[in-house]
Every structure is written in structure tokens, then in C-alpha cells.
Amino acid sequence: MGIFASWHAYRQRQQSKAEAKHLLAEAKRILKKKRLRIPETVQDTISAHVAVVEATRKSGTLDEFRAAVRSLDDSLAEHLAYARKSQTRQYAESIGVALGVALLLRAFVVEAFQIPSGSMIPTLEVGDHIFVSKFAYSIGIPFSNSKLAKLGMPHRGDVIVFKFPPDQVPSKTYFERLFGQDYIKRVVGLPGETIEIRHNEIFINGQPMARQQESVACHSTESGEVEDSFDRRPCERWRERLDGKEHALHQDPRQEPFMYAPVKIPEGNYFVMGDNRDNSKDSRYWGFVPFELIKGKALVIWWSRDPSKGGLFEGLRNWIDSIQWRRFGKGVE
């Protein structure tokens, strides 16, 4: 019982300290901003109550401290009610600060991104939600493609999120091009390099990137770039090594081996490919990704569900079953 009483007293004192901290900050703010409008007698009264609260907070008993806090609150309500923030305003300011912090984090630090297609299977599946580090390569100006500062450069093997190159969609309006669709692919070729693909094997400056087929049965989507495409087909699973970074990829044995003539990548541009190689529209088809269009580096899967099992409208049980717990917290290799 003695331990419980001590804990209860400790909790009460902590709550009183939190209340006192808020009241002291409010009292000092009002005295500073409204000093010319507040009579000297009122200023003296409030200042006296503030002094008592600060004194009892340091050395007074709990009852003395709580009584001092109540007296300060009553005095503020009696003399300076017009200058106090209403509870609605306090809530609004708190929500505003929280939204501001969230927007700043999204604009400069990290952003959530949903995988809409199967072009990055097996690394990323349809229904995965990932965090993207916007701090990995640069500090960008929100709602534009301009960069304030470069912090690093993409490495071969990085999985990046970028805006689809606007020169590939010339029929769209300015705003559609500015806020265009985000893509996610893997960096394969770097600026200034010559890239070539022979029978699905990647060559950089004439040197092959190591790859080895795995004896593992797998299935992949029929059309990697089509949203909500759940048609499964047999595939081959390979392990590819890009500058020491290994990752899995899928090849469709029904497709003819891909060939891509040697091309030099322009400075400031990157050659990207999907891990679902025969079901990905990428740099092999529409060209290079300029650095200024890169939004960030994929970090981790924070949420995942299989959309082929239906949503909440199909039943709560189906929705719960669709959650892919095994993928939570999985890093993007």
C-alpha cells in the first residue's frame, strides 16, 4: 500500500508540473505581449502568483504546489480571460503544428509510397507500402523538380522512386507533367557508362554483371505495369549482382531473350530497370531518368496486403487475411 501511495503521489505531482508548465508559459506570454494594456496592479498580482508556483514547484509540498497552480489559474481567468487562448484555439494550433511537421517530413525527409504494379516483383509486390528516403540524394524544393543541394548520388543497385520523364508524355498539361506519376525501378546504369543487354545479361562498359539462375519455382504477374493485375504465370528466378549488391529477379521463359544495343548514358542520367524483367516498362523502352526527377531511395516496407483478396467491402475477415504480416519491416534490398 505504501508503494502504491508513493506512486500515486508521484503521478499527481507530475501532472501538476505539466499543468504548471503550461500556465506559467501562458502567463508570461500574456504579460509580455499585453503589458501596455494590463494595469500594473494586475501585472503585480499575476507575477506574484507566478513566483509562488515556481517556488512551490521546487521545494513545496504537493498540496502547496497544487494550491499555487489553482490560484494562478483562477487569477488568469479573473483578470486576463480576454487574452487567454481558448481550448479550441489550442487544439487548432496543436493540429496545425502536427500537420506542419508532417508536411515538412514528407517534403524533405521521408514519404510513403504504394506499389501499384508488379514490375518490381519479387523485390516489391503489389500492395506493398514503403517508406522512401527523400534525404538520400538531395534536398528538393517541394512541388518542383529543382534541388536545393545534392547530398549524394544513386549507386548501382539502388531502388529509386522518380517522376516519369515528362518528355515521354508531351500531350499532358503543365500541371500533369509537374505532378506526374511516380515510378519505382532499380538503378542499373550510371552516368557516362555504356550499357548493353545480350540475351537478358547486362553489360556495363563491356563487362558482364554476374547473374545465376536459382532452382526455385516461382510465379509472376502477366503484365507488370497494369494496376490490379493478379494473373500469375510460371517464371524463372535469378540472382543478379550489381557492384556487389545482390537481388532476385524474375524472367519469363516464354519471352524471347532481350537484346539492347550498346548505348552511352548521358551525364546526369540513369538507366533503370524493373526486377520483373519481362513485365516492366523501363529505360529499355522510354529512355533515361534525369537526376532532378529522382525523389528518393526506397528503404523499408511498413505495410502490405494482397489486394487480390478483396477489400473491406468484401468482408472484414477477407481484409484481415489479405494482410501480409511477413513483409512488415522488410528492407528493400
C-alpha positions as CSV (number, residue, x, y, z in Angstrom):
1,M,0.0,0.0,0.0
2,G,2.9,2.3,0.8
3,I,4.4,1.8,-2.7
4,F,1.0,2.4,-4.4
5,A,0.5,5.6,-2.4
6,S,4.0,6.8,-3.3
7,W,3.4,6.1,-7.0
8,H,0.1,7.8,-6.9
9,A,1.6,10.9,-5.3
10,Y,4.4,10.9,-7.9
11,R,1.9,10.8,-10.7
12,Q,-0.1,13.6,-9.2
13,R,3.0,15.8,-8.9
14,Q,4.0,15.1,-12.5
15,Q,0.5,16.0,-13.7
16,S,0.6,19.2,-11.6
17,K,4.0,20.0,-13.0
18,A,2.7,19.6,-16.6
19,E,-0.2,21.9,-15.8
20,A,2.0,24.4,-14.1
21,K,4.4,24.5,-17.1
22,H,1.5,25.3,-19.4
23,L,0.1,28.0,-17.1
24,L,3.5,29.6,-16.5
25,A,4.2,29.8,-20.2
26,E,0.7,31.3,-20.8
27,A,1.1,33.9,-18.0
28,K,4.5,35.0,-19.2
29,R,3.3,35.2,-22.8
30,I,0.4,37.4,-21.8
31,L,2.4,39.7,-19.6
32,K,4.9,40.2,-22.3
33,K,2.6,40.7,-25.3
34,K,-0.2,42.6,-23.5
35,R,1.9,44.6,-21.0
36,L,0.7,48.0,-22.2
37,R,-2.9,47.0,-21.9
38,I,-2.7,45.4,-18.4
39,P,-2.9,47.6,-15.3
40,E,0.2,47.5,-13.1
41,T,-1.8,46.1,-10.1
42,V,-2.9,43.1,-12.3
43,Q,0.6,42.6,-13.5
44,D,1.9,42.6,-9.9
45,T,-0.8,40.1,-8.9
46,I,-0.1,37.7,-11.8
47,S,3.7,38.0,-11.2
48,A,3.2,37.2,-7.5
49,H,1.2,34.0,-8.3
50,V,3.9,33.0,-10.9
51,A,6.6,33.4,-8.2
52,V,4.6,31.2,-5.8
53,V,4.1,28.5,-8.4
54,E,7.8,28.4,-9.2
55,A,8.8,28.4,-5.6
56,T,6.4,25.6,-4.5
57,R,7.4,23.6,-7.6
58,K,11.0,23.4,-6.3
59,S,10.5,23.0,-2.6
60,G,6.8,23.0,-1.6
61,T,4.6,20.1,-0.7
62,L,2.3,18.6,-3.3
63,D,-0.7,20.3,-1.7
64,E,1.0,23.7,-1.6
65,F,2.1,23.2,-5.2
66,R,-1.3,22.3,-6.4
67,A,-2.9,25.1,-4.5
68,A,-0.5,27.6,-6.1
69,V,-1.3,26.3,-9.6
70,R,-5.0,26.6,-8.9
71,S,-4.6,30.2,-7.6
72,L,-2.6,31.2,-10.8
73,D,-5.3,29.6,-13.0
74,D,-8.1,31.4,-11.1
75,S,-6.2,34.8,-11.3
76,L,-5.6,34.4,-15.0
77,A,-9.3,33.6,-15.5
78,E,-10.4,36.6,-13.4
79,H,-8.1,39.3,-14.8
80,L,-6.9,38.1,-18.2
81,A,-9.6,35.9,-19.6
82,Y,-9.7,38.0,-22.8
83,A,-6.1,37.3,-23.6
84,R,-6.1,33.6,-22.9
85,K,-6.3,31.1,-25.7
86,S,-9.5,29.1,-25.9
87,Q,-9.3,25.3,-25.8
88,T,-10.5,25.2,-29.4
89,R,-7.6,27.5,-30.4
90,Q,-5.1,25.4,-28.5
91,Y,-6.3,22.3,-30.3
92,A,-6.2,24.0,-33.6
93,E,-2.7,25.2,-33.0
94,S,-1.6,21.7,-31.9
95,I,-3.2,20.2,-35.0
96,G,-1.6,22.9,-37.2
97,V,1.9,22.2,-35.8
98,A,1.4,18.5,-36.2
99,L,0.3,18.9,-39.8
100,G,3.2,21.3,-40.5
101,V,5.8,18.9,-39.1
102,A,4.2,16.0,-41.2
103,L,4.3,18.1,-44.3
104,L,7.9,19.1,-43.7
105,L,8.9,15.5,-43.1
106,R,7.1,14.4,-46.3
107,A,8.6,17.2,-48.3
108,F,12.2,16.8,-47.2
109,V,12.8,13.6,-45.2
110,V,10.6,10.6,-45.9
111,E,7.5,9.9,-47.9
112,A,5.1,6.9,-48.1
113,F,4.7,5.2,-51.4
114,Q,2.4,2.4,-52.6
115,I,3.4,-0.2,-55.1
116,P,0.7,-0.2,-57.8
117,S,2.0,-2.8,-60.2
118,G,4.1,-5.9,-60.4
119,S,7.1,-4.5,-62.3
120,M,9.4,-4.9,-59.2
121,I,8.4,-8.5,-58.3
122,P,9.9,-10.3,-56.4
123,T,11.5,-7.4,-54.5
124,L,8.3,-5.5,-54.1
125,E,4.8,-6.8,-54.6
126,V,1.5,-5.2,-55.5
127,G,0.0,-3.9,-52.2
128,D,3.3,-3.1,-50.5
129,H,3.6,0.3,-48.9
130,I,7.1,1.6,-48.5
131,F,9.0,4.5,-47.0
132,V,11.2,6.5,-49.4
133,S,14.1,8.5,-48.1
134,K,14.0,11.9,-49.8
135,F,17.2,12.8,-47.9
136,A,19.3,10.1,-49.6
137,Y,20.4,12.1,-52.6
138,S,19.3,15.7,-52.3
139,I,17.2,18.3,-50.7
140,G,14.5,19.2,-53.1
141,I,12.1,22.2,-53.4
142,P,8.5,21.0,-52.8
143,F,6.2,20.9,-55.8
144,S,9.1,21.3,-58.3
145,N,11.9,19.3,-59.8
146,S,14.6,21.8,-58.5
147,K,17.2,20.8,-55.9
148,L,18.5,23.0,-53.1
149,A,21.5,20.8,-52.5
150,K,23.0,17.4,-53.5
151,L,23.7,15.1,-50.6
152,G,24.8,12.0,-52.6
153,M,24.4,10.2,-55.9
154,P,22.4,7.0,-56.7
155,H,24.5,3.8,-56.7
156,R,24.1,0.8,-59.0
157,G,21.6,-1.5,-57.4
158,D,19.6,1.2,-55.5
159,V,15.8,1.1,-55.8
160,I,14.6,4.6,-56.5
161,V,11.4,6.4,-56.8
162,F,11.2,9.1,-59.6
163,K,8.8,11.1,-61.6
164,F,8.2,9.7,-65.1
165,P,10.2,11.8,-67.5
166,P,7.8,14.5,-68.8
167,D,9.2,14.5,-72.3
168,Q,7.7,11.0,-72.7
169,V,4.2,12.4,-72.1
170,P,4.2,15.6,-74.3
171,S,0.4,15.6,-74.7
172,K,-0.2,16.2,-71.0
173,T,-0.8,19.7,-69.4
174,Y,1.9,21.5,-67.5
175,F,0.4,20.5,-64.1
176,E,0.0,16.9,-65.2
177,R,3.7,16.9,-66.2
178,L,4.8,18.6,-63.0
179,F,2.8,16.3,-60.7
180,G,3.2,13.3,-62.9
181,Q,3.1,9.7,-62.0
182,D,5.8,8.2,-59.7
183,Y,7.7,5.2,-60.9
184,I,9.9,2.8,-58.9
185,K,12.8,0.9,-60.5
186,R,16.3,-0.3,-59.8
187,V,19.4,1.7,-60.9
188,V,21.4,-0.4,-63.4
189,G,23.5,2.1,-65.4
190,L,25.2,5.2,-64.2
191,P,26.1,8.5,-66.0
192,G,28.8,8.2,-68.6
193,E,28.7,4.4,-68.8
194,T,27.9,2.3,-71.9
195,I,25.2,-0.2,-71.2
196,E,24.3,-3.2,-73.4
197,I,22.0,-6.2,-72.9
198,R,22.7,-9.6,-74.5
199,H,20.3,-12.4,-74.0
200,N,19.0,-10.8,-70.8
201,E,22.5,-10.4,-69.4
202,I,23.6,-6.8,-68.6
203,F,27.0,-5.5,-69.7
204,I,28.4,-2.3,-68.3
205,N,31.3,-0.9,-70.4
206,G,31.7,-4.3,-71.9
207,Q,31.8,-6.1,-68.6
208,P,29.0,-8.5,-67.6
209,M,27.1,-8.2,-64.4
210,A,27.1,-11.5,-62.6
211,R,23.8,-13.5,-62.6
212,Q,22.9,-17.0,-61.8
213,Q,19.6,-18.9,-62.1
214,E,18.1,-20.3,-58.9
215,S,16.4,-23.7,-58.9
216,V,13.3,-22.3,-57.3
217,A,9.8,-22.4,-58.8
218,C,8.2,-19.0,-59.0
219,H,5.2,-17.2,-60.4
220,S,4.9,-13.6,-61.6
221,T,2.3,-11.2,-63.0
222,E,1.4,-11.4,-66.6
223,S,1.5,-7.6,-67.0
224,G,3.8,-5.9,-64.5
225,E,2.7,-2.3,-65.4
226,V,-1.0,-2.8,-65.1
227,E,-2.6,-2.0,-61.8
228,D,-4.7,-4.7,-60.1
229,S,-3.3,-7.3,-62.4
230,F,-3.3,-10.6,-60.5
231,D,-2.8,-13.1,-63.3
232,R,0.0,-15.4,-62.4
233,R,2.4,-17.2,-64.8
234,P,5.4,-19.5,-64.2
235,C,8.8,-17.8,-64.3
236,E,12.5,-18.2,-63.8
237,R,14.1,-16.8,-60.7
238,W,17.6,-15.4,-61.0
239,R,20.1,-13.8,-58.6
240,E,21.9,-10.8,-60.1
241,R,24.9,-8.9,-58.7
242,L,25.3,-5.2,-59.4
243,D,28.6,-3.9,-57.9
244,G,28.4,-6.3,-55.0
245,K,24.7,-5.8,-54.4
246,E,22.7,-9.0,-54.9
247,H,19.0,-9.1,-55.6
248,A,16.4,-11.5,-57.0
249,L,14.7,-11.0,-60.4
250,H,12.2,-12.8,-62.5
251,Q,12.4,-13.8,-66.2
252,D,9.5,-15.1,-68.3
253,P,10.7,-18.3,-70.1
254,R,8.1,-17.8,-72.8
255,Q,9.7,-14.5,-73.9
256,E,12.5,-14.2,-76.4
257,P,15.8,-13.2,-74.7
258,F,16.0,-9.4,-74.6
259,M,18.7,-7.6,-76.6
260,Y,19.7,-4.0,-76.3
261,A,22.3,-2.4,-78.4
262,P,25.2,-0.5,-76.7
263,V,24.2,3.0,-75.6
264,K,26.2,5.6,-73.7
265,I,24.2,7.0,-70.7
266,P,24.2,10.9,-70.8
267,E,25.8,12.7,-67.9
268,G,23.3,13.4,-65.1
269,N,21.1,10.5,-66.2
270,Y,20.5,6.9,-65.0
271,F,19.4,3.7,-66.7
272,V,16.7,1.9,-64.6
273,M,15.0,-1.5,-64.9
274,G,12.3,-3.4,-63.0
275,D,13.1,-6.7,-61.3
276,N,10.2,-8.3,-63.1
277,R,12.3,-8.0,-66.2
278,D,9.8,-9.2,-68.9
279,N,6.9,-7.3,-67.3
280,S,8.4,-3.9,-66.8
281,K,8.4,-0.8,-69.0
282,D,11.6,0.9,-68.1
283,S,14.7,2.6,-69.6
284,R,14.9,-0.1,-72.2
285,Y,11.7,1.3,-73.7
286,W,11.4,5.0,-72.8
287,G,15.0,6.2,-72.0
288,F,16.9,7.6,-69.1
289,V,16.0,9.2,-65.8
290,P,17.5,12.6,-65.1
291,F,18.8,13.2,-61.6
292,E,16.4,16.1,-61.0
293,L,13.4,13.7,-61.4
294,I,14.6,11.3,-58.7
295,K,12.5,11.7,-55.5
296,G,14.4,9.3,-53.2
297,K,15.6,5.9,-52.3
298,A,13.3,3.0,-51.2
299,L,14.0,2.0,-47.6
300,V,11.6,-0.4,-46.0
301,I,8.1,-2.0,-46.3
302,W,6.0,-0.7,-43.5
303,W,2.6,-2.2,-44.5
304,S,1.5,-4.8,-47.0
305,R,-1.7,-6.5,-48.1
306,D,-2.7,-8.7,-51.0
307,P,-5.3,-6.7,-52.9
308,S,-6.4,-9.7,-54.9
309,K,-8.2,-11.0,-51.8
310,G,-10.5,-8.0,-51.8
311,G,-11.0,-5.0,-49.6
312,L,-13.2,-4.1,-46.6
313,F,-16.3,-4.2,-48.8
314,E,-15.8,-7.9,-49.4
315,G,-15.7,-8.6,-45.7
316,L,-13.6,-7.8,-42.7
317,R,-12.3,-11.4,-42.5
318,N,-11.0,-11.4,-46.1
319,W,-9.4,-8.0,-45.5
320,I,-7.6,-9.3,-42.4
321,D,-6.5,-12.4,-44.3
322,S,-5.1,-10.2,-47.0
323,I,-2.6,-8.5,-44.7
324,Q,0.9,-9.9,-45.4
325,W,2.5,-9.8,-42.0
326,R,5.7,-11.5,-43.1
327,R,6.5,-8.4,-45.2
328,F,6.2,-5.8,-42.5
329,G,9.6,-4.2,-41.7
330,K,11.3,-5.9,-44.6
331,G,14.1,-3.8,-46.1
332,V,14.2,-3.1,-49.8
333,E,17.3,-5.0,-51.0
